Amino acid sequence: MASGDRVRVRGVSIFRPIIYGNTATVLTPKERESLSSPDHTHKWTVAVRSAASVPDSEQVGGADDLGYFIKRVTFKLHDTYSNPARNIDKPPFEVSETGWGEFEIQIRITFIPEAGEKAMVMYHHLKLHPWTASGEPEIPPLDAAIKAGPVHSWQYDEVVFNDPYQNFLNLLTSHPPTPLPKTKKKPVPFHLANPGSLEASKGGVPEFISQMEKEEADRLEEARQAVIAEQDRWRAMLIEKEKEAQRLTKQI
Ligand code: SLL
């Protein structure tokens, strides 16, 4: 083992932007005929990809190959599927299937051993039916759904490595992520955390832009502040209760 393998670089934090989620399309009558399960209505792909998209591509994200730091992605599908735990050991980290129903998919990202990091587990609700601003599920007739085009449901996230091993840090810095575009050229991906974006998400293949990175950071900061405020509230309450306990002890 070379020196540097076991040295953590203290105080350094490095992240890689990823997206996870799915795209779903209604099957054509012809496609349905050729399936062994005639009740299936949609084809879908669930994936973990780099956040940046390839210019002029029909795919959301995936400009960068994430195989340099991800060893395996396990997608745990609904038990109605055969071999529900799908291990993908090289890019593209994705699973394509057909089906009729939405369900929760567990996504486990295992990093390369050099990272010395625990696996990261996320959950994604497989989305087949078009978004509604309210978030209420609404299943349109199939012909209307075909007209509306593919459904996209993608979450932006950042894989953060704190105090990385020197060698792993070198590996990461030698693979800088493709920067996200600064301006919006395509629709933006819709997410319920941002219901106002429903209109801006329509009309084609969505693309993540740097604005969304900032929005994600703002949401995290907001959550952090809320946690601190909550901690302060509990601490104040605790002090109050301790005073009361002292008072009561004295009275005995
Ligand atoms: C529901 N709770 O009731 C969900 C379950 C299951 C989805 C959805 C096909 C499986 C197969 C399929 O779409 N399963 O035929 O292999 O909506």
Boltz pocket constraint, residues with backbone or C-beta under 6 A from the ligand:
constraints:
  - pocket:
      binder: B
      contacts: [[A, 37], [A, 78], [A, 80], [A, 81], [A, 82], [A, 98], [A, 99], [A, 100], [A, 101], [A, 102], [A, 103]]
      max_distance: 6.0
